[in-house]
Amino acid sequence: MKYVIGIDLGTSSVKTVLVNKQGDIVGEATASYPLIQERPGYSEQDPEEWVKGTLACLKELLDGKQAAAEDIEGVSFSGQMHGLVLLDEQNQVLRNAILWNDTRTTKECREIEAKLGDSLLEITRNAALEGFTLPKILWVQKHEPELFAKAARFVLPKDYLRYRMTGQVAMEISDAAGTLLLNVPEGAWSEEITTAFGLPAGFCPPLVGSTEDTGTVLPEFAQQSGLSPNTRVFGGGADNACGAVGAGIVRKGDALCSIGTSGVVLTYEEDKSKDFGGKVHFFNHAHPGAFYAMGVTLAAGYSLSWFKDSLAPELGFNELLAPVGSLPPGADGLLFTPYLVGERTPHADSVIRGSFIGLSGTHRREHLARAVMEGITFSLAESLALFREAGIEVDRVISIGGGAKNPVWLQIQADIFGIPVVSLKNEQGPAMGAAMMAAVGSGWFASLKDCADQFIGYAQTYEPVPANVETYSRLFKLYQQVYAATRSLNEGLQEFRG
């Protein structure tokens, strides 16, 4: 029996899965590591913690005796996006990595917009946001000039881990798409952008594909982890690209709906000319030559967690949501907007805050709970609407995360989206996507599409109910009016917030 390993390098932990040729997970291990938050808005990590955590997970997998080292044919990665790892000429780390959720770079974002103007969207297809990598580079350039003078190149988190495993410095393309330095349609670094900001030659490392062979395991890493030095290592992908692959989003017509703390709607696309004017993200996919469009709701599952913790801390989620299914669509005239921490798509707005609209004395806790579930789904539907306006056809949605654990919520998604919603039999997310990349790279399958046919199992399909679709269509139009109607009020209330 032969195996591959998928490594998911997340923000708070690393997860590894051992997968056989049938797509069965026969072993898994997880290790956590700390965030470094020295000041409000700062979020950093020591890259050495990623290496230590990964080594611990690999040792645990191999000590479990499910597979011998020589039977593991390939390893690949999923990684948290956008994090800045600066390396010197000897590829030594110069400072802690600045992570995707660090928000210190608002001024740098405005500088990028001012210097590049319309060419920013033409080249990168994405707006300048604090999460991306280029603003972090400019912050270090400005605030730590002596350190930056020593920087020869940069990599992203999972690409640093791959370097430590193989000794080869490279950046995988789906992750590079989130740096604001890549010409996304052409899949190449932008000389216009690197020149505009005075970045040294070679600062952007060579690009590799997600299933591309990047070498074998270094003898030292093999000894520490238990892997064979003959194990092949492949490019991997950004966490959202890997999550899409792990859910089988590798064909036109399919979209992903992922509801965790935040919410993501993501769809597969092969037309590089698609332009959303920066309203949604547009990145290179792990599948060669393909792309994905992605919208984000900042407080998706977080909104429901906030509601439960604030109004029903004594209940579990199943108990809290049990009465919701008996209520009609629209929660008896109650709307909720999930702007608890601002919003990303379609409103890049850090000031806007959430609201209940239409609250009356007849509403009970279950009405509010249903309104929260519907409001989150309406926000995600705004991303789908942008996709459709750009001519992207979405025929069905694969739902994962917390929103896929409740049948009522899955039906709400089908009714609001107006298309079938499908749940997965065995949801493993980005780690499985990374394993699939290793499987294709190892020659088990000709493409990620072929791998998905073998590895991905679908559970139940929820068909939209026509009467509910009609109701939600009317409510969605009302929902879309709330943002503009409350924007100035939220600005006025800002000074009173603690």
MOGI-V880382 format. One record per backbone hydrogen bond with DSSP energy under -0.5 kcal/mol. NH is the residue of the N-H (numbers start at 0). CO is the residue of the C=O. E is the energy in kcal/mol with one decimal. If there is no record, write none. Layout:
BEGIN
nh = {NH,NH}
co = {CO,CO}
e = {E,E}
END
This chain:
BEGIN
nh = {2,3,4,5,6,7,7,8,8,9,9,13,14,15,16,17,18,18,19,20,22,25,25,26,28,30,32,35,36,41,43,44,46,48,49,49,50,51,52,53,54,55,56,57,58,59,60,61,62,63,64,65,70,71,72,72,73,74,75,77,78,79,83,84,84,85,86,87,90,93,96,97,98,98,101,102,105,108,109,110,111,112,113,114,115,116,118,119,121,122,123,124,124,128,131,132,133,135,135,136,137,138,139,140,141,142,143,147,148,149,150,151,152,153,154,158,159,160,161,162,163,164,165,166,169,170,172,174,175,176,177,178,180,182,183,183,184,186,187,189,190,193,194,195,196,197,198,202,204,204,207,211,213,216,217,221,222,223,224,225,227,230,231,232,233,234,235,236,238,241,242,243,244,245,246,246,247,248,249,252,253,254,255,256,257,258,258,259,259,262,263,264,265,266,267,268,271,273,278,280,282,284,289,290,291,292,293,294,296,297,298,299,299,300,301,302,303,304,305,306,307,308,309,310,311,314,319,320,321,323,324,324,325,326,330,332,333,334,336,338,340,341,342,343,344,347,348,348,354,356,362,366,367,368,369,370,371,372,373,374,375,376,377,378,379,380,381,382,382,383,384,385,386,387,388,389,390,391,392,394,394,395,396,397,398,398,399,401,402,403,404,406,409,410,411,412,413,414,415,416,417,418,419,420,421,422,423,424,425,427,430,431,432,433,434,435,436,437,438,439,440,441,442,443,444,450,451,452,453,453,454,455,456,458,461,462,465,467,468,469,470,471,472,473,474,475,476,477,478,479,480,481,481,482,484,485,485,486,487,489,490,491,492,493,493,495,496}
co = {70,18,73,16,75,5,14,6,77,7,12,30,7,28,5,26,3,16,23,1,19,17,23,17,15,13,11,43,34,38,35,96,44,45,45,46,46,47,48,49,50,51,52,53,54,55,56,57,58,59,61,60,67,68,2,70,2,231,4,6,236,8,97,82,154,83,152,91,87,85,44,83,42,96,98,40,102,104,105,106,107,108,109,110,111,112,115,116,117,118,119,119,120,126,128,177,178,131,132,132,133,134,135,136,137,138,139,143,144,146,147,86,86,202,84,155,155,156,157,158,159,160,161,162,167,205,207,171,171,172,174,175,175,187,122,181,122,182,182,180,188,189,190,191,192,194,193,199,153,202,170,208,232,230,164,217,218,219,220,221,68,227,72,214,74,211,209,76,78,237,238,239,240,241,242,243,244,243,247,392,250,395,265,397,263,256,399,257,261,296,257,294,255,292,253,290,269,270,275,293,291,289,286,268,282,266,280,264,262,295,337,260,296,259,260,299,299,300,301,302,303,304,305,306,307,311,315,316,317,320,320,321,322,323,327,329,329,356,354,336,341,338,348,295,295,345,342,346,336,334,359,363,363,364,365,366,367,368,369,370,371,372,373,374,375,376,377,378,379,379,380,381,382,383,384,385,387,386,390,252,392,252,419,254,396,421,256,258,258,400,401,404,405,406,407,408,409,410,411,412,413,413,394,461,396,459,398,456,456,425,427,428,428,429,430,431,432,433,434,435,436,437,439,438,438,446,447,448,449,450,450,451,454,422,420,460,463,464,464,465,466,467,468,469,470,471,472,473,474,475,477,477,478,478,480,481,482,482,483,485,486,487,488,489,490,492,493}
e = {-2.4,-2.2,-2.2,-2.2,-2.2,-0.5,-3.5,-0.7,-3.2,-1.2,-2.1,-2.9,-2.2,-2.9,-2.2,-3.1,-2.8,-0.5,-2.1,-0.6,-1.8,-2.7,-0.7,-1.0,-2.0,-2.2,-2.1,-2.9,-0.6,-2.2,-2.3,-1.7,-0.7,-2.2,-0.6,-0.6,-1.4,-2.5,-2.5,-2.3,-2.6,-2.2,-2.1,-2.7,-2.5,-2.0,-2.5,-2.5,-2.6,-1.1,-1.2,-0.6,-1.7,-1.5,-2.8,-0.8,-0.8,-1.9,-2.0,-3.0,-1.4,-2.2,-2.6,-0.6,-1.9,-0.5,-2.7,-1.9,-2.2,-2.4,-2.6,-1.4,-2.7,-0.6,-1.6,-2.8,-0.5,-1.9,-1.8,-2.0,-2.2,-2.1,-2.4,-2.4,-2.5,-2.1,-1.6,-1.4,-1.7,-2.4,-2.7,-0.6,-1.2,-0.8,-1.5,-0.9,-2.2,-0.6,-0.7,-2.1,-2.4,-1.8,-2.2,-2.5,-2.1,-3.1,-2.5,-2.7,-1.9,-1.5,-1.6,-2.7,-1.6,-1.8,-2.2,-0.5,-2.1,-1.9,-2.1,-1.9,-2.3,-1.4,-2.4,-3.5,-0.6,-2.8,-2.1,-0.5,-2.3,-1.6,-1.8,-1.8,-0.5,-3.4,-1.4,-1.3,-0.6,-1.8,-1.3,-2.6,-0.8,-2.2,-2.5,-1.8,-1.4,-1.4,-2.5,-2.0,-0.6,-0.6,-1.9,-0.9,-3.2,-1.3,-3.0,-2.8,-2.4,-2.0,-2.3,-2.5,-0.5,-1.8,-1.5,-2.9,-2.7,-1.5,-2.8,-2.1,-2.2,-3.0,-2.6,-2.1,-2.3,-3.0,-0.9,-0.5,-1.6,-3.3,-1.9,-0.6,-1.5,-1.5,-3.4,-2.7,-2.9,-0.5,-1.9,-0.7,-2.8,-3.0,-2.6,-2.2,-2.3,-2.2,-1.4,-2.5,-0.8,-1.4,-1.9,-2.8,-2.5,-2.5,-2.2,-3.5,-2.7,-1.9,-2.6,-2.6,-2.7,-0.6,-0.6,-1.0,-0.6,-2.1,-2.0,-1.1,-1.0,-2.5,-3.0,-2.2,-2.6,-2.9,-2.2,-2.6,-2.4,-1.9,-2.5,-2.4,-0.9,-1.3,-0.6,-0.5,-1.3,-1.8,-1.6,-0.7,-2.2,-2.7,-2.3,-1.6,-0.7,-1.3,-2.7,-0.6,-1.9,-0.7,-2.3,-1.8,-1.0,-3.0,-1.4,-0.8,-1.9,-2.5,-2.3,-2.5,-2.2,-2.1,-2.8,-2.9,-2.3,-1.8,-2.7,-2.2,-1.9,-2.2,-1.3,-0.7,-0.7,-1.5,-2.4,-1.6,-2.1,-2.5,-2.3,-1.4,-1.7,-2.4,-0.5,-2.9,-0.5,-1.7,-2.3,-3.3,-0.6,-2.8,-2.8,-2.4,-0.7,-1.7,-1.4,-0.5,-2.1,-2.0,-2.3,-2.5,-2.1,-2.4,-2.6,-3.1,-1.7,-0.6,-0.6,-2.1,-3.0,-2.1,-0.5,-3.0,-0.6,-0.6,-0.8,-0.8,-1.7,-2.6,-2.1,-2.4,-1.7,-1.9,-2.2,-2.4,-2.6,-2.1,-1.6,-2.3,-0.6,-2.0,-2.5,-1.6,-1.0,-0.6,-3.1,-2.3,-0.5,-3.1,-3.3,-0.7,-0.6,-0.6,-2.6,-2.1,-1.9,-2.9,-2.0,-1.5,-2.0,-2.8,-1.2,-1.2,-2.9,-2.3,-1.3,-0.7,-1.4,-0.6,-1.8,-1.8,-0.5,-1.2,-0.5,-2.6,-1.8,-2.0,-1.8,-0.8,-0.6,-1.7,-1.4}
END
